[in-house]
């Protein structure tokens, strides 16, 4: 054989081998995809057992809840019901196809049901495995959709939601699709194209990837994979941030909404690409691990997501469902990422399999790019959410979050069991969200819109020495100004407010707490605990409810109250029908600053995971509030002095310590004989350095810059 013939032979052989390799690669990805879609992973069974112990949701539009509900076993009764309601044209008799709700688009139920039928048809242990009746129903309902081509007023359903669901159907049912159905399937998947940012970009690329699988186009599959992987980075305007929070729709924390979808999507793609040449590399897996184990892990408590992390998706069981998303995501990534497996397993154990045990994750975490602080002790957790000129506080849209106008105005939640506020939303007084300072009025709440809102101040941040910390916010919104700060310690959260001013004729209040009543409310009266349903606050008082103590440190007016309330879920999320209501006994505690307050203030403590005896005997003398005025707050406790200087300050802190700062800032001073450990941060995130003096001796500290602006730095001075 001559040289030319040999070259031709080798070229043909290379082409054949390449085609075989390509076919094997696509086959592996499809097999992995089917395994994920059919929930056949044994590692998920313990977590699945907990999920399915809760009733299956009836009304939902959140894609993550859709996917959680797909994990529930589909009963014979359910399949029989679905089959019985299919009409001759392939539609379902009980779906309102004319409905155009932007969030809960009813026509989308049609494709969700097709996926249900496809799963029972494909799952080998199903009673309907390879059932001709089910196969005929799938063909008929697909024919309806392909023929009618329903279009939502919300682009997301057309380009992401529907192709994502039907893409799963097409992969599972591919061998049964006729050539015409296959062509229609590919044409439908073309509604998704590369583009956009953050999780929307990932969703769209994922839908394009499924089209590549249907077309056996490895180049399109790889291009989609690369587009998906391009979002595994922490240096973009939207997506993962340097503090391991997640942003979408601008500088807005989106842990529970787009962020949850992002980690769920990435965990699925990590599984699908596993064992192929396009698997995520270890650097990419490490970035995902940091987001989940150094970000999400902080906002979960005992299988519930912190309300401050939910975003606009305040559905029934939202706190639990979002936590389950993180749990299943962690299971998936633990299989794909051996290097970080232990961290994922610890997260799942801590939240779902450690009943009665303390949390392993403790300490203080401030998300400086999202204006949120989380403080965790073994038996309790606290979370504060704020906003600033840098960070959007919240948004509404598509009929979601209709009452969330105040949710980032210093909302403070404390958790012991994790379900203290579960499903409280229809029963809340939304002007008394825990921690906020707002108006008391029956006037309708203002509604947010796309783009959300920002507190009109730059001074929002935290200083932490690694053990404790102080969070502060210069609040300026809706004609109310106030200086609000929180100091986090082993036993309590100390809450300070000063400079509370408004020119409105409405009464201004600060809500201490508003949660589900779990136990009797007690009021310390003449050094004895008295069970009460309602009591007016007229001085410095102490209260106890549900293993949590409340100590008001300065004479104040206000009220403690327990009462039964009810409300409609439709007032919170428009997806719900009018008849879906909630009713709960609610405990509320708030302070009354009166009408037209000027430079009013407050001081109170919350003691979670405590007892009546501990709250009764707590010695408030060991906490010295040095000053709590408009421009300066300073507290001495346990050998440390915490300072929030909203303006340059000059103050005698103690008999022997004089402090002066030439700039605004947050400080922790810890004295040890002749040395002082100074921890400082710049909440405005504008300064390059801070100059201060202690007892006349000047010092200057260089501040973190770039993506670390707003974080704390410590130095020791003599």
Number of C-alpha atoms within 10 A of each C-alpha: 5 6 8 9 10 11 11 11 12 12 12 12 12 12 12 12 12 12 13 12 12 16 14 13 19 21 14 17 21 19 15 19 20 20 16 16 21 17 18 13 12 8 14 15 12 11 17 19 11 12 18 14 9 10 9 12 12 7 15 18 19 18 16 22 21 15 15 20 19 18 16 16 15 15 12 13 9 13 16 11 11 19 18 11 14 16 14 11 12 19 20 21 13 11 14 13 16 11 12 15 16 20 21 23 21 18 23 20 17 21 21 19 18 21 23 18 23 25 25 23 23 19 19 12 9 16 12 20 17 15 14 11 11 21 19 12 20 25 17 19 22 22 17 17 18 15 12 10 11 14 15 21 12 15 11 17 19 20 22 23 22 25 29 22 20 21 26 19 25 24 20 24 18 15 9 13 17 11 9 9 17 17 14 17 22 21 13 20 27 14 15 25 18 18 13 12 17 24 26 20 20 27 28 27 27 27 28 28 27 26 26 21 21 21 14 16 16 17 12 18 24 15 16 24 21 14 19 23 20 13 21 23 15 19 12 14 15 19 29 29 23 18 20 24 26 30 26 20 19 15 21 27 33 26 29 30 23 23 26 24 25 27 23 22 18 26 23 20 24 24 22 22 21 18 14 13 10 17 18 21 12 14 11 16 22 15 16 25 24 19 24 25 19 17 21 25 23 24 26 25 27 25 25 24 28 31 23 24 23 22 23 23 23 25 24 20 16 21 26 22 21 26 26 26 19 26 25 19 24 26 20 24 25 21 17 24 22 13 13 19 17 12 19 25 15 17 25 24 18 21 22 19 16 14 12 9 11 15 20 16 18 17 20 26 22 25 22 25 25 26 28 25 26 24 26 24 20 15 18 24 26 23 24 26 25 30 30 26 16 21 24 23 28 29 22 22 18 17 19 25 24 22 24 25 21 24 27 26 27 27 23 26 23 26 21 21 16 20 20 18 19 18 21 25 24 24 21 21 16 18 23 24 27 25 24 25 29 25 23 17 11 7 7 7 14 11 15 19 17 11 16 19 22 20 23 16 16 19 27 31 32 32 30 26 19 11 12 18 25 26 27 31 28 27 25 19 17 12 10 20 22 23 27 28 26 23 23 22 20 15 14 19 21 21 23 23 25 24 23 26 22 25 12 14 11 15 16 24 23 25 23 25 22 25 25 23 20 13 12 14 21 22 23 17 12 7 10 11 17 14 15 14 13 17 14 15 19 13 13 14 18 22 24 27 20 20 15 19 25 22 21 21 20 14 13 21 16 19 16 22 17 20 13 12 15 16 19 19 24 19 19 21 27 19 22 20 13 12 10 12 15 16 15 18 16 21 23 23 23 25 22 20 24 18 17 17 21 17 17 17 22 21 19 21 21 24 23 26 20 20 16 20 11 11 21 17 10 13 9 10 8 10 13 13 17 18 16 22 17 22 18 21 23 22 20 20 15 10 9 17 20 25 28 28 23 22 14 14 18 15 14 13 18 11 6 7 11 15 19 20 21 14 17 22 29 28 27 27 21 20 16 11 7 7 11 17 17 19 22 27 28 28 29 19 23 13 18 12 15 18 15 18 15 18 11 11 12 12 12 12 17 15 21 18 14 7 14 14 19 28 23 25 18 19 12 12 13 11
